[in-house]
């Protein structure tokens, strides 16, 4: 299937404009048997959220708060499935206590974080948590990998999936503002 097509209900439709790398990322994750996509709604994850909602073979789970995604990932793994948790960097602070579940339970954990508070940020309220994401996650034993360019999305996602599901690690993929575009608000 080409990068410019989405297969739905047995027919191929053109992909919408925007972030072709996000469609490629979703296709890659599904090809690697990721079936559960939990999220707090965020524009940086719009394509992945929309695709998971439209996919009859995926479970798309909206979260009331980010730490619920940690518990859902544990349940998916215990049930023999693979999951990803999607959130904005400002939600990482809500997960700190629950990340001890990952460490204590020794299960693989993969999250995709759309970053705020880095390259070109225009909202001063986003800066503190955006700058604290990596040190906080590292303190909780979560490995962080960053993506700045569209051509790095699939190789980085592949590495993160290997680190999580073959090495049994907790991994956060940081989708930076260089990749997503800096918001001025």
GUDREN-994594 format. One record per residue (C-alpha): z, y, x; residue number from 1; residue in three letters; chain. Coordinates in steps of 0.2 Angstrom, whole numbers, plus 2048, in hexadecimal, padded with zeros to 3 digits. Each point is the difference from the previous one (the first is absolute). Last residue first. Layout:
+-----+-----+-----+-------+------+------+
|   w |   v |   u | lovex | voke | tike |
+-----+-----+-----+-------+------+------+
|   Z |   Y |   X |   NUM |  ALA |    A |
...
+-----+-----+-----+-------+------+------+
This chain:
+-----+-----+-----+-------+------+------+
|   w |   v |   u | lovex | voke | tike |
+-----+-----+-----+-------+------+------+
| 86E | 896 | 7FE |   185 |  UNK |    A |
| 7F3 | 801 | 80D |   184 |  UNK |    A |
| 7FC | 7ED | 800 |   183 |  UNK |    A |
| 7FA | 7F9 | 811 |   182 |  UNK |    A |
| 7F1 | 7F4 | 7FF |   181 |  UNK |    A |
| 803 | 7ED | 7FD |   180 |  UNK |    A |
| 7FB | 7FA | 812 |   179 |  UNK |    A |
| 806 | 80F | 80A |   178 |  UNK |    A |
| 80F | 801 | 7F3 |   177 |  UNK |    A |
| 805 | 7EF | 807 |   176 |  UNK |    A |
| 800 | 7EF | 7F7 |   175 |  UNK |    A |
| 80F | 7F8 | 808 |   174 |  UNK |    A |
| 7FF | 7ED | 7FF |   173 |  UNK |    A |
| 812 | 7F9 | 7FF |   172 |  UNK |    A |
| 804 | 7EF | 807 |   171 |  UNK |    A |
| 80F | 7F4 | 7FD |   170 |  UNK |    A |
| 7FD | 7F1 | 80A |   169 |  UNK |    A |
| 7FD | 7EE | 7FD |   168 |  UNK |    A |
| 7F4 | 7FD | 80E |   167 |  UNK |    A |
| 7F2 | 7F9 | 7F6 |   166 |  UNK |    A |
| 802 | 80A | 7F0 |   165 |  UNK |    A |
| 807 | 810 | 806 |   164 |  UNK |    A |
| 7F8 | 802 | 812 |   163 |  UNK |    A |
| 7F0 | 7F8 | 7FA |   162 |  UNK |    A |
| 7FF | 80C | 7F1 |   161 |  UNK |    A |
| 803 | 80E | 80B |   160 |  UNK |    A |
| 7F3 | 7FB | 80C |   159 |  UNK |    A |
| 7F3 | 7FE | 7F2 |   158 |  UNK |    A |
| 805 | 811 | 7F9 |   157 |  UNK |    A |
| 7FE | 808 | 811 |   156 |  UNK |    A |
| 7EF | 7F9 | 802 |   155 |  UNK |    A |
| 7FB | 804 | 7EE |   154 |  UNK |    A |
| 806 | 812 | 800 |   153 |  UNK |    A |
| 7FB | 805 | 812 |   152 |  UNK |    A |
| 7EE | 806 | 7FB |   151 |  UNK |    A |
| 808 | 80C | 7F3 |   150 |  UNK |    A |
| 809 | 809 | 80D |   149 |  UNK |    A |
| 813 | 805 | 802 |   148 |  UNK |    A |
| 808 | 7EF | 7FD |   147 |  UNK |    A |
| 812 | 7FD | 806 |   146 |  UNK |    A |
| 809 | 7F0 | 803 |   145 |  UNK |    A |
| 813 | 7FF | 7FE |   144 |  UNK |    A |
| 80B | 7F1 | 803 |   143 |  UNK |    A |
| 80F | 7FF | 7F4 |   142 |  UNK |    A |
| 811 | 7FB | 808 |   141 |  UNK |    A |
| 80B | 80C | 7F6 |   140 |  UNK |    A |
| 801 | 80C | 80E |   139 |  UNK |    A |
| 7ED | 800 | 802 |   138 |  UNK |    A |
| 7FE | 804 | 7EE |   137 |  UNK |    A |
| 80C | 80F | 802 |   136 |  UNK |    A |
| 7F8 | 806 | 810 |   135 |  UNK |    A |
| 7EE | 7FF | 7F9 |   134 |  UNK |    A |
| 804 | 808 | 7EF |   133 |  UNK |    A |
| 80A | 80F | 807 |   132 |  UNK |    A |
| 7F2 | 80C | 803 |   131 |  UNK |    A |
| 7F9 | 7FE | 7EE |   130 |  UNK |    A |
| 812 | 801 | 7F9 |   129 |  UNK |    A |
| 803 | 811 | 808 |   128 |  UNK |    A |
| 7EF | 807 | 7FE |   127 |  UNK |    A |
| 7FD | 7FD | 7ED |   126 |  UNK |    A |
| 80A | 80F | 7FA |   125 |  UNK |    A |
| 7F6 | 80C | 80C |   124 |  UNK |    A |
| 7F0 | 7FD | 7F5 |   123 |  UNK |    A |
| 7F0 | 804 | 80A |   122 |  UNK |    A |
| 7FF | 7F0 | 80B |   121 |  UNK |    A |
| 7F2 | 801 | 80C |   120 |  UNK |    A |
| 804 | 7F0 | 80A |   119 |  UNK |    A |
| 811 | 7FA | 7FB |   118 |  UNK |    A |
| 80C | 803 | 7F1 |   117 |  UNK |    A |
| 7F7 | 7F4 | 7F4 |   116 |  UNK |    A |
| 7FB | 7EE | 804 |   115 |  UNK |    A |
| 7F9 | 7F4 | 7F4 |   114 |  UNK |    A |
| 80A | 7F0 | 804 |   113 |  UNK |    A |
| 7F9 | 7EF | 7FE |   112 |  UNK |    A |
| 80D | 7F2 | 801 |   111 |  UNK |    A |
| 800 | 7EE | 806 |   110 |  UNK |    A |
| 810 | 7F5 | 800 |   109 |  UNK |    A |
| 801 | 7EE | 807 |   108 |  UNK |    A |
| 811 | 7F8 | 7FC |   107 |  UNK |    A |
| 80F | 7FF | 80A |   106 |  UNK |    A |
| 80C | 801 | 7F2 |   105 |  UNK |    A |
| 80D | 80A | 80A |   104 |  UNK |    A |
| 7F2 | 80C | 808 |   103 |  UNK |    A |
| 7F7 | 802 | 7F0 |   102 |  UNK |    A |
| 80F | 802 | 7F5 |   101 |  UNK |    A |
| 806 | 80D | 80D |   100 |  UNK |    A |
| 7F1 | 80A | 7FB |    99 |  UNK |    A |
| 809 | 802 | 7EF |    98 |  UNK |    A |
| 80C | 80D | 808 |    97 |  UNK |    A |
| 7F2 | 80A | 807 |    96 |  UNK |    A |
| 7F4 | 800 | 7F1 |    95 |  UNK |    A |
| 803 | 811 | 7F8 |    94 |  UNK |    A |
| 7FD | 809 | 810 |    93 |  UNK |    A |
| 7EF | 7F8 | 801 |    92 |  UNK |    A |
| 7FB | 809 | 7F0 |    91 |  UNK |    A |
| 7FB | 810 | 808 |    90 |  UNK |    A |
| 7F4 | 7F7 | 80B |    89 |  UNK |    A |
| 7F5 | 7FC | 7F0 |    88 |  UNK |    A |
| 801 | 7EE | 7FA |    87 |  UNK |    A |
| 7F6 | 7F0 | 7FF |    86 |  UNK |    A |
| 808 | 7EE | 801 |    85 |  UNK |    A |
| 7F5 | 7F2 | 805 |    84 |  UNK |    A |
| 802 | 7EE | 7FA |    83 |  UNK |    A |
| 7FC | 7EE | 805 |    82 |  UNK |    A |
| 805 | 7F1 | 7F5 |    81 |  UNK |    A |
| 809 | 7F0 | 802 |    80 |  UNK |    A |
| 80D | 803 | 7F3 |    79 |  UNK |    A |
| 80D | 805 | 80D |    78 |  UNK |    A |
| 7F4 | 80C | 807 |    77 |  UNK |    A |
| 7FC | 808 | 7F0 |    76 |  UNK |    A |
| 813 | 801 | 7FC |    75 |  UNK |    A |
| 803 | 809 | 811 |    74 |  UNK |    A |
| 7F2 | 80C | 7FD |    73 |  UNK |    A |
| 807 | 804 | 7EF |    72 |  UNK |    A |
| 811 | 804 | 808 |    71 |  UNK |    A |
| 7F8 | 80B | 80C |    70 |  UNK |    A |
| 7F6 | 809 | 7F3 |    69 |  UNK |    A |
| 80F | 804 | 7F6 |    68 |  UNK |    A |
| 805 | 80B | 80F |    67 |  UNK |    A |
| 7F3 | 80C | 7FB |    66 |  UNK |    A |
| 806 | 806 | 7F0 |    65 |  UNK |    A |
| 7FA | 7FE | 7EE |    64 |  UNK |    A |
| 7F2 | 7F4 | 807 |    63 |  UNK |    A |
| 7EF | 7FD | 7F9 |    62 |  UNK |    A |
| 7FB | 7ED | 802 |    61 |  UNK |    A |
| 7EE | 7FB | 802 |    60 |  UNK |    A |
| 7FE | 7ED | 800 |    59 |  UNK |    A |
| 7EF | 7FB | 806 |    58 |  UNK |    A |
| 7F4 | 7F3 | 7F9 |    57 |  UNK |    A |
| 7FA | 80B | 7F1 |    56 |  UNK |    A |
| 7FC | 80E | 80C |    55 |  UNK |    A |
| 7FF | 811 | 7F7 |    54 |  UNK |    A |
| 812 | 805 | 803 |    53 |  UNK |    A |
| 7FE | 7FA | 812 |    52 |  UNK |    A |
| 7F0 | 80B | 802 |    51 |  UNK |    A |
| 809 | 80F | 7F9 |    50 |  UNK |    A |
| 80F | 7FE | 80B |    49 |  UNK |    A |
| 7F6 | 7FD | 80F |    48 |  UNK |    A |
| 7F4 | 80F | 7FC |    47 |  UNK |    A |
| 80F | 80C | 7FC |    46 |  UNK |    A |
| 80B | 7FC | 80F |    45 |  UNK |    A |
| 7FF | 811 | 808 |    44 |  UNK |    A |
| 801 | 808 | 7EE |    43 |  UNK |    A |
| 811 | 7F8 | 7FE |    42 |  UNK |    A |
| 808 | 7F6 | 7F2 |    41 |  UNK |    A |
| 80F | 7F5 | 806 |    40 |  UNK |    A |
| 7F9 | 7F0 | 805 |    39 |  UNK |    A |
| 800 | 7ED | 7FF |    38 |  UNK |    A |
| 7F0 | 7F6 | 804 |    37 |  UNK |    A |
| 802 | 7ED | 7FE |    36 |  UNK |    A |
| 7F1 | 7F5 | 804 |    35 |  UNK |    A |
| 7FE | 800 | 812 |    34 |  UNK |    A |
| 7F6 | 7F1 | 804 |    33 |  UNK |    A |
| 7F7 | 806 | 810 |    32 |  UNK |    A |
| 7F0 | 804 | 7F7 |    31 |  UNK |    A |
| 80A | 80A | 7F4 |    30 |  UNK |    A |
| 806 | 80B | 80F |    29 |  UNK |    A |
| 7EF | 802 | 806 |    28 |  UNK |    A |
| 7F9 | 805 | 7F0 |    27 |  UNK |    A |
| 80E | 80D | 7FE |    26 |  UNK |    A |
| 7FD | 807 | 811 |    25 |  UNK |    A |
| 7ED | 801 | 7FE |    24 |  UNK |    A |
| 803 | 80A | 7F0 |    23 |  UNK |    A |
| 80C | 80B | 809 |    22 |  UNK |    A |
| 7F3 | 802 | 80E |    21 |  UNK |    A |
| 7F4 | 807 | 7F4 |    20 |  UNK |    A |
| 80B | 80E | 7FC |    19 |  UNK |    A |
| 7F8 | 80C | 7F4 |    18 |  UNK |    A |
| 7F0 | 7FC | 7F6 |    17 |  UNK |    A |
| 802 | 7F2 | 7F3 |    16 |  UNK |    A |
| 7FA | 7EF | 805 |    15 |  UNK |    A |
| 7F0 | 7FA | 7F7 |    14 |  UNK |    A |
| 802 | 7F1 | 7F4 |    13 |  UNK |    A |
| 7FD | 7EE | 803 |    12 |  UNK |    A |
| 802 | 7F4 | 7F2 |    11 |  UNK |    A |
| 80A | 7F0 | 7FD |    10 |  UNK |    A |
| 80F | 809 | 7F8 |     9 |  UNK |    A |
| 801 | 80C | 80D |     8 |  UNK |    A |
| 7F8 | 800 | 812 |     7 |  UNK |    A |
| 801 | 811 | 808 |     6 |  UNK |    A |
| 7F1 | 807 | 80A |     5 |  UNK |    A |
| 7FD | 80D | 80E |     4 |  UNK |    A |
| 808 | 7F6 | 80E |     3 |  UNK |    A |
| 7F4 | 7F2 | 7FD |     2 |  UNK |    A |
| 804 | 7EF | 7F9 |     1 |  UNK |    A |
+-----+-----+-----+-------+------+------+
